[in-house]
Amino acid sequence: MGPWQLFGLRLKVLPPVVLVVACALALSIHVLGAGQATQSTSPGGSQSSAPIYFPPEGAVVRAGKIIIIGRDSDMPVWISNKPTIWQYRHLGLAALEVALTPGKYVIGVGDFRREINVVDAPPTSASGVASSANPAENAPVEPVQWHPMSPTSESCEACHRGTNKAGGWPSVSTPDACFPCHTSVQLEAIHAHPMEHLHHCQDCHHMHAAPKEHLLIKPPKELCRACHES
């Protein structure tokens, strides 16, 4: 067999330009495949490399006790240059509770940084507009809302029960996860709907980072129009 004969086929010497292009293409495919393989996935199933899941980037939150949720890690959590440790760690998730006064804070883990704004927001009316008589303050104030919780197994696992098929953090099954604290009668009265229409709580509510009051993901009228004609 000659030097350019392979599997019964005689190959001609390729021009140098073709060889260079072929090598560059093979290298780009290899790099692309490696990049796809290193993408991480957050517990909610979305692809994310951020070690902090909550609060979201640029979030405005009310002053007081704030829950920080992230990927489990042995590295400390830095809050404006002050290190602290996770208080709760389970199935790849970690959480801690801190008390923050109004101001801007940078939350960091390793080289990652996320900025949030803590405000001493005035009480809001049902429309989400500040009730202050001062015109300068009479503007929508809608800090990020989240369901009452604490960084403990009793709090987190009260809603996230068991494990998912991959052995990771389980999703919340509604409305069953709500019933230990909320009866079906209460839920029907609050929403003015029979329970058969309330099974998918996530259609209207977000438990960890809701942009509207009452853990709503959109204004009430906009949510109602999804099922009811205006």
N, C-alpha and C positions, 0 to 999 in steps of 0.2 A: 504493500500500500504506500502510495506516495505521501509526501509531507502534507498535502492539502486534500487528501482523500479521506472521507468519513462516511461510514455506513453505505458504501457503494456510490457515493456522490462525490464528484470532483469539484472542490471549491476553488474559486479564483481568489487571488490576493485582493483584499478590499483596499480602496484608496485610503490614505491616512485621514482625510476629512471625515469619511464615513465611519471609520473606527472611533474617532473622537466623539462624534455625535452619538454613536451607539453607547459608548461608555458613560457619557453625560446623562443620557436617558435612563440607563440602568441605575445610576447613582441617585437620580431624582426620585425614581420609583421606590428605591430602598429607604431613602430619607422620609418620604411621605408615609410609607407603611409604618416606619418606626414612630412617627409622630402620632398616627392614629392609635397605635397600640398603647401609648402612654397617656391617653386622655383618661381623666378620672371621672367618676360618677358620684354625685351627691346622693344621700339617702333617699331623696325624693325621686330619684331616677333620672334627673337631668344632668347633663355633663357639666362639670364644674371643677376647677382646680383650686378654688378659694377654700382655705381652711376655716373660714368663718361663714356660717349660713345665715345667722340672724344676730343683730339687726342687719338689714340690707345696706348697701353702700349709699351714703348721703342721707340716711334716714333721719327724720325728726322724731324724737321720742320725748315723752313727758319725764320730768325730773322725778327721782325716787328710785325704787328698786327696779333694775333692768336685767332681763335674762339675756345671756350671750350663749348661743348654740353654735357648735362647730364640729370639725372632724377631730376624732380622738387623737391626741398626740401627747408625748411626754414633754414637749416644749411648753414653757410658760406662756400665759396670755399677757400681753403688755397693754395697759390702758393708760395712754398719755404718759409713757415712760415709767409706769409703775407695774412691776411684775406681779402676777397672781397665778393661782393654779386652778385647774378644773375641779369643780366640786362633785361632779357626777360623770361617770364614764361607763358606757355600755354599748355593745354591738357596733363599735366604730364611731359612735357619737359621744360628744362631751358637752357639758353645760355648766354654767356658773351664774350666780346672781350677785350683782354689785349695786351699790347705792350711788347715784350720780347726781350732782347738782347742776343747774343750768350752765351751759358752756359747750364748746366744741371739744370733742375727744377723738383720739386716734386709737383704734383697736388693732393690735398687731400680734401675729404669731410667726416666728421666724422672720423671713424677709417680707412677709405679707403685711399690708397696712390697709385699714378701712376707716373712713372718717364718718362720724355721726354728730348730730347737733341735738343737744339736750335742752329743752325749753321748759320754762315754768308757765305753761299755757293756761290762759283763763278758761273758766267753764264755757262750754259751748251749748248752743240750743240744739233742738232736734234737727235743724237745717244745717248744722255744722258751722254756723256763724258765731263768732265770739259775742258773748252777751255784755261785754264791757261798754260803758257809756262813752268812753273815749274814742272819737272817730278814728284816731291813728291806730287803735287796737281793734277796731271793729272790722276785722277781716277774717276770712276763713282760716281756722286753725285746726289742722287735722294731723296730729302726730300719728305715727304708726301705732296700731292697736294690736294687742295679742291677748289670747285667752289666759286667765289667771293660772299660773303654774309656778313651780319651784324646781330647782335642779336636784330632784330626788327620784328614786325609783317609784315611790308611791304616786308622784305627780306625772312623770313621763309615761310610765307603763300602765297608768290608769286608762289611757286612750290608745297607746301603741302596745297592743298585746301580742305576745308570741314573737315569731320571726317570719320573714317572708321566705319565698321558695329558695332564694339564694343564701339563706341563713343570715341575712342582714337585718337592718332596722325595719320593722313592719309598718305598713301604712295604716291609717285609721279607718275602721269600718263603721260607717254611719248608717242609720242613727243609733245603732247598738251601743257605740262608745259614749253616746250622750245620756243614755237612760239611767246609769248609776246616779247621776246628779239632777237630770231633768226628766220629769215624767212626760208621757205622751200628751196628757191633758194640758200641762203647762205649755208645751211646744205648740199645740194647736191653738191655744188661746193667744199666745204671743204673736203668732204668724197669721192668725185668722185663716188657717188652712187645715184641712184634714191631714192626718199623718201620711196618707198615701202619696201626697205631693211634697213631703218634707224629707224624703229618704236621702236625697243627695245634698247634704248640707254644704258641700264644697262649691256647689253652683252659685251660692250667694255669699258664703263666708270663707274667711281665711283665718286659721287659728293662730298663726305665728306672725304674720306681717300684713294685716288688713289696713288699707289706706283710708277707710271710713269708720265712723262710729258704729258700734254694735257688731264689730268684726266684719263689716260688709266690704266686698271687693269693688262695688260701684255704688252710686247714689241709688236709694230705694226705688225711685220712679223708673230709672233705667233698667233695674233688675226686674221690675214688675212687667215692663213692656216686652221682655223676652218670652212671656207666656200669655200676657193679656193685651188686648188691643187698647190703645190710649183713647 
